[in-house]
Amino acid sequence: MGPPTFNEFIFRVGVLAAVLGLFAVVDWVVYGKRAKRWREYVFLLGCAELGAAFGVGVDQITARLSPEYFIMGKHIEPGEGYWTSVMQLGVQAGFFAGAVVAGLLLIANSVAPRCQSLRLIVLAGFLLLPFTLATAGACLGGLTLALCGPPSLIDDEFTRYLDANAITRFCIVWGTHLGLYYGGAAGTAAAFVGVLLRRKAEC
């Protein structure tokens, strides 16, 4: 089974928002003005949207540098609809990544209940870590493959279809995306630990 279509993705986001909205209403009915779940859900959805915007930005840049990466590597059809498909890919990947990051930060902010949870505005500051390290990883990954040359997979698989310049650009974009993933994961882990340490220091 392949990845969901964009319409399926929109439907799932709508279902997610509806479920979170229902939970927020229940939390408000039970706790009244002390309810805080709705703030956390807004934080999660806001981070997911921020991630979607980041993903679109990255893909719009890299898709211009190497269309071959998206056509051959991501199986996006060239021609009419190419840029729409690239944008949809960025939205889906970025939304998921943003939601995961926000979810992990909320978990770090809720464990060890004897310690006071951080305000969400403070928690949002920790988002700088995954975004910064993802950007740094993207730059490092692209530079690494640009300097080291194409892996053997590229040599064996794509040299029949791409010239040397296209292969280089393909590798730069490939390295950029790999670095983005690894950097984002490292930044998320650092942010998670940072939230725990900050709460422990203020406990």
Residue pairs with C-beta under 8 A, 6 or more apart in sequence:
3 92
4 12
4 92
6 88
6 91
6 92
9 88
9 91
9 92
9 95
13 95
17 45
20 41
20 44
20 45
21 41
23 37
23 41
24 35
24 37
24 38
24 41
27 35
27 36
27 37
27 38
28 35
28 38
39 120
40 106
40 120
43 102
43 106
43 120
43 123
43 124
44 99
44 102
44 103
44 106
45 99
46 102
47 98
47 99
47 101
47 102
47 105
47 127
48 95
48 96
48 98
48 99
48 102
49 95
49 98
50 98
50 127
51 94
51 95
51 96
51 97
51 98
51 99
51 101
52 90
52 91
52 92
52 94
52 95
52 98
53 94
54 94
54 98
54 131
54 134
55 89
55 90
55 91
55 92
55 93
55 94
55 95
55 97
56 87
56 90
56 91
56 94
57 90
58 90
58 94
58 138
58 176
58 177
58 180
59 70
59 86
59 87
59 89
59 90
59 93
60 83
60 86
60 87
60 90
62 69
62 70
62 173
62 176
62 177
63 69
63 70
63 83
63 86
65 169
65 172
65 173
66 166
66 169
66 170
66 172
66 173
67 78
67 82
68 158
68 162
68 166
68 169
68 170
69 169
69 170
69 173
69 174
69 177
70 76
70 82
70 85
70 86
70 89
71 77
71 78
71 82
72 158
72 161
72 170
73 170
73 174
74 89
76 82
76 85
76 86
76 89
77 85
97 184
100 188
101 127
101 130
101 184
101 188
101 191
104 188
104 191
104 192
105 123
105 126
105 127
105 191
105 192
105 195
106 123
107 192
108 191
108 192
108 193
108 195
108 196
108 199
109 117
109 118
109 123
109 195
109 199
110 117
111 196
112 196
112 199
112 200
112 203
114 203
115 199
115 200
115 202
115 203
116 199
116 202
116 203
117 199
118 195
118 198
118 199
122 198
123 195
126 191
126 194
126 195
127 191
129 187
129 188
129 190
129 191
129 194
130 184
130 187
130 188
130 190
130 191
131 184
131 187
132 187
133 183
133 184
133 186
133 187
133 190
134 180
134 181
134 183
134 184
134 187
135 180
135 183
136 179
136 183
137 179
137 180
137 181
137 182
137 183
137 184
137 186
138 176
138 177
138 179
138 180
138 183
139 176
139 179
140 179
140 183
141 175
141 176
141 177
141 178
141 179
141 180
141 182
141 183
142 172
142 173
142 175
142 176
142 179
143 175
144 175
144 179
145 151
145 171
145 172
145 174
145 175
146 168
146 171
146 172
146 175
149 171
150 167
150 168
150 170
150 171
151 171
154 167
154 170
154 171
158 167
158 170
159 167
162 170
